Amino acid sequence: MSTRLPSHGRLIDRSAQVTFTFNGATMRGYAGDTLASALLANDRMMVGRSFKYHRPRGVVASGAEEPNALVGLGQGNRFEPNQRATTTELFDGLTAVSQNHWPSLDFDIGAVNTALARFLPAGFYYKMFIHPQPFWKHVYEPFIRKSAGLGRAPDSEARDADTYEHFHVQTDILVIGGGVAGLLAARNAALSGARVLLIEQTAHWGGRAPVDGGTVDGAPVDKFVEQIVSELETMANVTMRLRCMGAGVYDHGYALGYERLTDHDPDAPGPRHRLWRIRARRIVTATGAIERPLSFAGNDVPGVMLAGAMRDYVVNWGVAPGRRVVVATNNDDAYRTAITLKQAGVDVVRVLDARAAGGGALMEEARSLGIRVDPGRAIAKVSGGKRVKKVAICNQDGIGGAREDLSCDAVAMSGGWSPVVHLWSHCGGKLAWDEDRAHFRPDPDRPPLGADGRGFVVTAGAASGALALDAVLDDAAAAGKAAAKAAGHSPRRGKTPRGETTPEAAMEPVWLMPARADTPLRMKSWLDFQNDVKVSDVQLAAREGYESVEHTKRYTTLGMATDQGKLSNINGLAILADALEAEIPKVGTTTFRPPYTPISMGAIAGEARGEVFQPIRRTPMHDWHERNGADWEPVGHWRRPFTYLRPGETVHDAVNREVKNTRENLGLLDASTLGKLVVKGPDAGRFLDMMYTNMMSTLKVGKCRYGLMCSENGFLIDDGVVARIDEDTWLCHTTTGGAEHIHAHMEEWLQTEWWDWKVHVANLTEQYAQVAVVGPNARKVLETLGGMDLSKEALAFMEWKDGRIGEFDARVYRISFSGELSYEIAVPASKGQAFWDALIEAGRAFGVMPYGTECLHILRAEKGFIMIGDETDGTVIPQDLGLSWAISKKKEDFLGKRAQQRSHMTDPNRWKLVGLETVDGSVLPDGAYAVGEGVNANGQRNTVGRVTSTYHSANLGRGIAMGLVLNGPDRMGEVLEFPGTDGTVFKAKIVDPVVYDKDGEKQNV
Amino acid sequence: MRHYSAFAVAREALRHHTGWERAWRSPEPKRRYDVIIVGAGGHGLATAYYLGKNYGIQNVAVIEKGWLGGGNTGRNTTIIRSNYLQDPSAAIYEKSRSLYEHLSQDLNYNLMFSPRGVMMLAQTQNEVRGYKRTAHANALQGVTTEWISPQRVKELVPIINLDGPRYPVLGALWQARAGTARHDALAWGYARACSAMGMDIIQQCEVTGVRSDNGHVKGVETTRGPIDCDKLGIVVAGHSGVLAEMAGFRLPIESVALQALVSEPIKPCMDVVVMANTVHGYMSQSDKGEMVIGGGADGYNNYTQRGSFHHVEETVRALVETFPMISRLKMLRQWGGIVDMTGDRSPILSKTPLGGCFINCGWGTGGFKAIPGSGWGMAQLMATGHSPLTEAFTLDRFAEGRFIDESVAAGVAH
């Protein structure tokens, strides 16, 4: 039985009782408890089920390494599966449910898998369920899927009730881990004057040293921790955070901290998690060590626990996980558990020390307390279903013939300690095998390298492989100083605190207990408790040739559970090495990947969700559009009105209305989203000659020219009107979606290729509001507003001029994308709404209506103007679009010129732009292909063209379309067939792309 | 080769599974082979398998620097689809997808091919138009796809948020016969079948040089000695440029890390694969219960197979917006793989300037789905000198400007 002790419990406050529920049952704990300690205090030994066999599972560890005690926490919009009970701080009202069972934790149908375990070894599913073929999808997989997964998914409509945020910080030194090593390293680093950020994943400073005992400079460890924490708190250059885990270390000193702000107090205001995005000159990992389980039969029965964890439960939380405990070990540290238990009044039935010679001083101390120690002995088997009932003991050096049964209700096991090397390894730090302690530790000669070719991570304390208190402090003191020095600061000399603790005798590696356990025992010796991987599974993988440690992992799923093998990996690879008759370091480890323990998706996403998921860019007239029926369309980060809906109107009707009105009266388009890049400098003309296919350097001041931009590969990437503002200034209009990447494209060439050219590029898109005033009444409305002369003589087509319109400073471009008389007028963004209002007001007399992007498209399609993204798709060159006239023949070079000389580009048989007119006047389906004769070598229908733009034209009363057709311009009048996806065949005639006002009379009035 | 079946597993269970033989042999390299394939990833092993199966060429070695299937075959997000726009792409991916349907039976190894359906969300008008165009193209290519409404999207994916304030879902391109498979099993299944045909799979053997005589390949230098061959296939995604340099030619390829991650396992909540290209992220749920999430490629060239964080942030942000309930799931693990990027984002399966030397590379971010089809076409090319599946994917196309650009469906915002 596991119970709360009357004594001990350094982390709990017995005066503050807390109520929580587990599977609906109300239980009590104390403030300072973890959910795991509180469950144990309530004698809840079994807390979950394993993944594959649905075996009963109990708490096995006390921290981040816990593989078993996973629960669903919270309710409704705060429900979260797979939370570790060992790292969940208890609070009043906490609700937890166990996972992976049906119908209940105690009675689980899935546990039948345990009985079938023999038929379900590692990788069984690769060998079964093969026939008949349709059965995998329809029978086997649905069954397997249903039984897989751990916790239940949050509700499908659940919207996380909490918020999250990111912090971006730079620091000289990041210290990860607030145990004695981290604290001392942080202090020594900070004394140099360096900025230090110290983070600790638990709610307490000091780590496990206070539990393990010993003294620092003659005083108890708790005292030392208290002193050094208060010293650090007074230092202005030190930032400290509890409940903040070092989650990952990345290139160039980049690291992630995962701070859990309100998990322990869900009603507190503010974000739940905060992701620290840290850039550090040097990182000190003081991440401690994790104890290894021992591999004996029945080591997965609830009540079998790591010895160090059992000590934690007694010392930290005043909980005894059993009344009669058997301890099994291969090292001296477990004796500390035996001694602690005994002193707390727990019956320590036996210590089974696998070492033939037993231990050192700690063993003697245990014996002196009356604890019986059996050297050379091992656990043959633990019996019990949902909790430990008895242990059969045997010789370690044997096959498992039982000598004696010991009745007990808990087992403490220790296979030695492994440094937490995850963060060291994330970014390429290499490991060395320590033969004496049988663990991998960071190899200080092969650290993760920064941009300067030097190591940027230093380890401190147990994370370096230094396990005894004196060694821990010496190592951490040096690490702090070394990090400060490497970060460019001068560490201060000073005395290193002296740690003292009982010396330990050497440990002996024990990878299997007993050493020559027979097959039935190995089939019951668990390596990975959550995923149900046993010693026999790893041996099977090796036998079948899955010899690489990565093959073994993937074949058996060893180390792939939510604890990512924190308990199982070293034991597993030792078994693999043994099976392969290879040395452990030769077998190596699998790759350590971020995060150290799982972090919430919410924290990764941060604040950016809902409306602010990506910033919405708004033109100065955005709100007016919103008020006037805008049917929005996302275009890049902007939204543009697709059309303006009037009450009762369909989208189709609204578009037709806008199209007719703009052709007949007056339309206004908010063109503010079009990119406006200013290119300026003595070399700007030369630069633009390289960027555009046209000659831009010869453009006269005051004139505009339609320009095309190609990629290096010759494909058309953007178009727009370029205006020459003065001798060394050009303004380049880009497409709405193109502004940022064309700006970046220009900068890339300037910075990497023509870095010595004197050119600046600035993106002024948002500095101007721009309105296209379009239609037969365009000039009239502007004249009504008064100001500059906009007559045909004063401002001819393809000219621009600065001046005043009404009360507004304006730059007027006489350009047209519709074929109508058209002015595009730029005013300062701050005046955009007022200018728009003035146009609407003055325009009433002239039938003004705003129009949206769909009307824009139709107007341009009627005129045969191409649209980037419609007629182009990254495979089209200007020559395909009848735009050869816009390609300078005089220039020596421009981006894309050489590419366009390649054989496929100059092939006369290319798909080229034409108009398409349906025989029956209907609208061609978007994206339809024109079919040719027969099929190609791969059995696909041959095609000869495709539709690139297709609309209903209200002006012409029928469908209009453009398309790319093989040798199209030479095939005028030919009728092509376009099958729809539903089998309907559309017939369309090849015609001229310009179907409205062919001679351009309307725009030149 | 011992046949795998439920009966075999049951029989072995009675003797504690002590009778299973090696899935593939671990031989010493011979002095000479008819064909050497460099790279025991999925594409290399599939090439070897179809050389043996379709052309009777079984004196083959597959040489691997590390462990078989350890590159991108074991690092991808296992999506299999063939709803490509351009004819040559649709041909090879559809061949591949159709081979996947019967591959478990063909190899006698359960690859868990799960044709659960893949949907590509349209969240802008441009995407709507792009995917409708793809649907038209697919109909003529013999690839069954369908444009579906937002309501149908919601029926198929109950956890999706159709009405996000930024990018509401406007519909999707749906390929019902697309899906996922167990990636490692593909490499293992091919390796086992190749080994059973007598081919040698030589792991832990790095090629250090390519030997040639008079413009024709003669063999390779390796860390385990020289090995002769008549024909050489280079199939080493991520390091293609390095091998090409040994063979004396250059490739139009950049190598970048592609990022992926998984959540902790949860009970089934999503039965199909969803790709959201506007916001950029894709997600499916593995049979183990993890949400498998693919993100973007790092913005800089490198060879380190590590995770970086910036793309993970973007991807997770996009997916939390698309599937709000995942906000309270946790990221279990992130990783990166090095992918070959060509100028047109399409692969290269081609003869090379060195006689008898062939290359298969440049699969970019989408190679896993292509493995069986790629191996089929590559084997045909190596055995006969020509394959309709590979003929558009030559190395020459970059010199000719004959690009096969698949990014076009995404288009450009206007």
Interface residues (C-beta under 8 A of the other chain):
Chain A: F51 R78 F79 E80 P81 N82 R118 F119 P121 F124 Y125 Y126 K127 M128 F129 I130 H131 Q133 W136 K137 E141 I144 R145 K146 A148 G149 L150 G151 R152 A153 P154 D155 S156 E157 A158 R159 D160 G248 Y250 D251 Y254 L256 R277 H426 C427 G428 T519 P520 M523 S536 L540 R543 E544 G545 Y546 E547 S548 E550 H551 R554 Y555 T557 T562 Q564 T591 R593 P594 P595 P598 I599 S600 M601 G602 I604 A605 G606 A608 R609 G610 E611 F613 Q614 I616 E633 P634 V635 G636 F642 N713 G714 F715 I717 D718 T735 T736 G737 G738 T853 H857 M867 I868 G869 D870 T872 D873 G874 T875 A899 Q900 R902 S903 H904 M905 P925 D926 G927 A928 Y929 V931 N936 A937 N938 G939 Q940 R941 T943 R946 P979 G980 T981
Chain B: Y4 S5 A6 A8 V9 A10 A13 H16 H17 T18 W20 E21 R22 A23 W24 R25 S26 G66 W67 G69 G70 G74 D87 P88 A90 A91 K95 E101 H102 S104 Q105 N108 Y109 N110 M112 F113 S114 P115 R116 Q123 T124 Q125 N126 R129 G130 K132 R133 T134 A135 H136 A137 A139 L140 Q141 G142 E146 W147 P158 I159 G164 P165 R166 Y167 R182 D184 A185 W188 G189 Q203 S263 E264 P265 I266 K267 P268 C269 V279 D287 K288 G289 T304 R306 G307 S308 F309 V312 E313 V316 R317 A318 L319 V320 E321 P324 M325 I326 S327 R328 L329 K330 M331 L332 R333 Q334 W335 G343 P388 L389 E391 R397 A399 E400 G401 R402 F403 D405 S407 V408 A409 G411 V412 A413 H414
